[in-house]
């Protein structure tokens, strides 16, 4: 009998609920033939500034471009150093490297998977040319960005990589509002996902916003008059139209993710697989549920529901054989990536990132996931561990 697959993310279920609205939004753009930086792009920028609690939002081609543009606007270049987490997606550290700057890798807090003020301060020690830092709000939880800024000092510009954390909060402040610039991704897998590549920058700085708008169109202030060398990173109007439709559902979807995460927590603890206060897995309690910051006014939006797992690789193989798809974010810490070898990273430099890379496993998580699907996931995990 063919097993019914439980996907890591269910794009079709989301699309089916929006099919007619999306078709109408796309048809409107097609009728106008207004494909690049059109009316919907401006509307999306206005809405995203509101959603993130910033004065400005500047649309661009992708989340990776958002990081690159942010550093370009801050004049980061050869000889500069930029702090980045050792445990995150490649683009965070690739952005400074592409500009000729040196990524300085910081270890993570083992509970939140985010850089902490202490780990940022430790990584920055001895790096006199550190001019910027890109802490990441990993898996949908905002890092202690105010603490990190205080630890690094006002001379280090903070670029908040909020690609995975739209609508997340810390102390009442929204993701994307903490740094000189915030960077968002609308890659299709994100909580607010386009039907292709799309990104956004957020800032409260009027002058910086103006420069970001120029840099995304080859440094152009008016047509064919280029004040500086930028890049081509204009958002397609079709993508903006899709995102505006989805944005109306985002709060509902986020609440559903929070409920699903609480259900996973409860099921894993009830099955004897997890202890709520644990940081690392053991043979007795082989799963560790995601930690949430205790700070008041904080919200985890669960871009991923990521556990730590004892014998992670064996568990993943068993779940896959049973029709349950999982994600591995991320199997190699950035300081050990071959493409960053010139920066001298060695095993042992960031022990928490290295341990996380060997233990993390993201379980199926999407707004439409059912209690029955989650029950099957947890029962399958329990079966692997003989519970």
Buried (B, 14 or more C-beta within 10 A) or exposed (E): EEEEEBBBBBEEBBEEBBEEBBEEBBEBBEEEEBEEBBBBBEBBBEBBBEBBBBEBBBBBBBBBBBBBBBBBBBEBEEEBBBBBBBBBBBBBBBBBBBBEBBBBBBBBBBBBBBBBBBBBBEBBEEBEEBBBBBBBBBBBBBBBBBBBBEBBEEEBBBBBBBBBBBBBBBBEBBBBBBBBBBBBBBBBBBBBBBBBBBBBBBBBBEEBBBBBBBBBBBBBEEEEEEEEEBBEBBBBBBBBBBBBBBBEBBEEBBEBBBBBBEBBBBBBBEBBBBBEEBEEBEEEBBBBBBBBBEEEEBBBBBBBBBBBBBBBEEBBEBBEEBBBBBBBBBEBBBBBBEEBEEBEBEEEBBBBBBBBBEBBBBBBBBBBBEEEBBEBBBBBBBEBBEE
